[in-house]
Structure formats: C-alpha cells, structure tokens
C-alpha cells in the first residue's frame, strides 16, 4: 500500500510562533493562555504538562500574572482589561490575524460598512469583528451575502483560514451591494497552500486522511474539500484509524491542518504503512 503526504501540511508559521512564545513563558511562572492557544487538544495538553496553564476569562487571573494571547487574537476591550489588571502580556496573535484585524479597523475608520467573510462562532472572526466598528457584519455563505441590503461604502476582509474559492463566490455576490467596495484579501498563504496541495493529492488517491483537531476550522475545511474528490476521514490521532477503512485501498493520501503537530502526523503515517 502506498502512503503519500501532501506537499504542504501541518504547523504553519503563526502556530509555530504561538507555541514558541507560550513555551518562553514557562520560566516566568504563573503564565496562562486566554483560551486554547491553538485548536489542537493534544498540543494544548502537551503545553499544560510543560507548565503553560489556560484560563477562559481574565477574571481567573491574579493581578500581576502573565497572560498569553492565543493565535486567534482578541478585541481591543480585552487589551484594555489586561492593562487594568496590570497583567504582563505575551501576544501570540498570528501575524496574519493581526493583519486582518488592522485591515478591518482601518476600513471602519475610513467610513466603510465592514463585512467579514468567515464563521460567526470562530474566535478569530470574533476578534476581527471587535476591531471593525459597530456596523460590521459577518457573512458565512452565499445565501447570507445574497440577502444583504445595499450600502454606501463597503469594506471586505476574510477569516485567514477561509476557503479561497468560497471567498471568491461570496465576494462576487457582494459586488452588487455597493458601488464603492474596498477588498482586503486576508486569507493567509499557508491556507491557500494546504488547500491546493490537499485537493491535488485527493484527486490521485483512493482515500484521504485529514489529521487535526475536530475544533480546528482549517482542518475541517481541508476534510470538506478532500471529500469532494475521494473518500475522506477526519481524525485527531492514529488511535482513530479503523481497519475497515483500508479494505481495497491501494493508495492513501495524508494531509493535516495548520495546528497539527508533526509527531501526530508521523504516528498516523507509520500506522498506515503497516496496513
């Protein structure tokens, strides 16, 4: 049985940077991330074992402690509260997310009605929304874009891990909603690379395995894209592999989300080689 890895898979720059910053806080002591630093439960657990704690609210932090802003970023109100509590800050916001936040903020300051193309419940999108002014909205799909009311001046940004093809389809519908539209395409290069590599591989194998957190938006997106090409399974670890998946399979493709650690990818790969 042939097992092929996608050309681009696993940790992106923003995730590597966030984990490195979190680990740098261990010697300081009493350092916690505000929510999970990335969407991978296994990596979050590993960091916890190394001494990086986690809180869901700043109210859980003692004054003077060290708070780590996770890769998905936060809104300006969180930074204000951090300052009032006199917390030390390690900002692990992904630079691409920060770019999207600042782009949305600049568009709002310029008088645009800001439209964020992305998932309403995703923490990154929530953080961008908080930088975008009171009149900003989140659009998840073509139906929502089509039902939007016309506006005078529109600014468009995107969730950094959003599907490139879906972004274009939504934008094409929004073009009819204003005669003055400013588009800042904030989908990151790593997302584009992983999606294109995954779809190319999926077109040439009997089965795709997509590895990553079930709570990871970019991993879920990879699984959705691959499932349009071939039989696809989304799993977090090698323990989830099932023997019946491999019946009559001659060639397997493997990809992984941008927050999936290398060691988990290796374990899945090695286990597949024994099938």
N, C-alpha and C positions, 0 to 999 in steps of 0.2 A: 504494500500500500504506500502510495506517495503522499507525503505531507508537505505542503508549501506554505511558507509565511508570506504575508503581504509585504510589499516593499516598504511601506510606512505603517507602523503600528506602535502602540504603547506610549509611554510617557512623552509628553510634549515639553517644550521649554518652560512654559508657565507652571506646569505641575512640578517639574524638577526643581525650579526656583523656589516654589512654595514649600516643598518638603525640606529643602536645604535650609531655608530660613527658620522653619519650625525646629529643626534639629539644632540650629545655632542657639536657640533659646533655652535648651536643656540645662546648660551650666548656670544660667541665671536663677533658675528655680521658680516655682510658682507661676509657670507660664502655661497659658491655655489658649486654644483656638476658639473663636466665636463661631460655633457650629463646626461640622466636619470640614477639615481643611481642603479636602478633595472628595469627590464622590466615588470612593472605593473603600468599603468596610474593612477589608484585610489590611490595607495600608494605614488606615486610621487606628486600627487595633495595634499594629506594629509600633506606630509612633507613641501610643499610650503606654506600651510596655517600655519604651525608651525614656519616658518621663514627660511627654507632651500631653497635657490634660485637655479637656474640652468643656466649655460651658455653652448653654443655649441662650443665656441672657447676661448682659453686663452687670445686672444686679447680683449675680452669683460671684462676681469678682471683688476681692478686698481692695480697698484703696491702696495704690502703690504697686499693685501686681502688674504682670506683663500679659497683655492681650495680643493675640496673633490674628490679624485679619485674614480670613481664608481667601483662596484663589478666586472665588466668585465675586468678591468685593462687597462693599456696604455703601449705604447712602450717607449724605452729609450729616444727618441727625445723629448717626452712630459716632462719628468722629467728635461731634460736639459733646456727647455724653462721656466719651472716653476722656476728653480733656477735663471735664467737670469732676470726674472721679480720680483724676491725677494718675491715670494708668500709663505705664510705659507701652509703647506701640511698636509692633513689628508688622509691617504692612506687606502681606504676601499676595495682595491682589495681582492677578495675572496682568502683565502689561497690555495685552490685547483688550482685556476687560476694562482696564483703566482708560484706554484709548476710546472705547465705546462710551463710557461714562462721560468723558470730557467732550466728546463729539456731540452727544445728546444735550449736554449742558450748554455748549456754545450755540447750538441750533435754537434752543429755547431762549437764550439771551438775545438772539438775533430776531426774535419775534415769530419763530416757526411753531406751528402745531406739530409736536414731535410724535412720530409713530415708531414704535419699537417692534420689529418683526421678531417674534420669539414666543417662548412658552410662558404664559402668565405666572405659573407657580414656581418657575425655576428661580433659585436665589440670585443668579447673575442678572436675570431680567428685572427682578425686583430692585436690585441695586441700581441698574441703569435708569429705571423708572423714577427713582427718588432723586436723580440728578437732572430730570427732564422737564421740570415745571409742572404746574397744577393741571394743565390741559392735555398732558401727554396721554397716549393710549398704547396698549399692547395688542398687536394683531397676530393671531396664531395661524390662520389659514386663509384660503382664497374666499371662503364664504364670508368671513368677517371683513375682509378687505372690500368685497363687493358691496356690502351693506353699509359701508361708511358714508357719512354725509360729506358733501363737498366742503372745502375750507379754503381760506385765502392763501396762506403760505404754509407749506408743509416741509418738515424735515424728517428724513428716514434714516434709521440705524438698525442694526441687527444684533441678535444674540450671537456671540462669537462662534458657537458650535452649531449654528443652524444650517440646514441643508441648503446648499448653493442653488440647486435647481428650484426648490420651493420658494426661496427668497426671490428669485427672478420672476416666478409666476405671480407672486403676491405684489411685487413692485409694478408689474405690467397692469394690474388692476387698479392700483393706487394712482397711476398716472392720469386717470380720468377724473380724479377727485380734486385736482388743483392745477392752476396754470403757472404756479410758482413753486417748484419742488426742488429740494436740495437733498441729494442722496449721499450718505457716507457708508460705504460697504465695509462693515466692521467684522465680517466673518474672517477668522484667522487662517493663515496659510496652512497650519498643521491640520485643521479641519478639512480643508479642501484636499490636501494630500492624502489623508487617511480615507476619505470617502471615495476618491477616484481610484486609489490603489485597491480598496476593498471590492468595489464593483467590477474592476477589471479582472481580479482574481476569481470572484464569484462566477464570472461568465465562463470560466475554464476548469471548474472542478465539479465533483458530484455532491459535495457538501461543504458548507462553511460553518466554522465555529467562531463566534464573536465573543471575546473574553472581556469582562469588565463588570463593574458594579451595576446591579439592577436599578439603582437610583441614579445612574450616570446618563445624562441626556445624550451626550455624543456617542456613547456605546450603543444605546438603544437605537439611535439614528442609523448607525452602521448596520445593525441587525435588520432594520427595516429595509434598507437599501439592498442588502445582500439577499434578503428573502424574495425580492423581485426577480432575482437571477437564478437562484438554486435553493435547495433545502438548507435551512439555516437554523442554528441553535445559539441562543444567548446564554452564556454560563459565567459564573464568577470564579470557579476553581475547577481543578481537574477531578475533584470528587463527584462532580455533577455529570461526568461523562457516562453514557449508558451504552452497553454492549450492542443493543438492538439498533443504535444509530448507524453502526458500521456495516450492517448487512448489505452486501452487493455494492459497497463503496470502494472505488479504486483510487480516487484522488480527493484529498481533503485540503481545503484552504483554511488558514487561520489568520484572523486579524484581532486587534484589541483596541479598546478605547484609549484616549489620551491620558487617562488617570489609572491605567492598569500597570502594575509593577512588572518588571522583567522576570522576576522569579516565578510568578504565576503563569506567565506565557510559556516559560521553559517547562514547567511541570505539565501543562496541557500538551505541549508539543511532544515531550518524551513519552507520555502515556499513549498518545495516538500512534507513535512509532511502534508500540508493542502490540497493537491490534492486528 
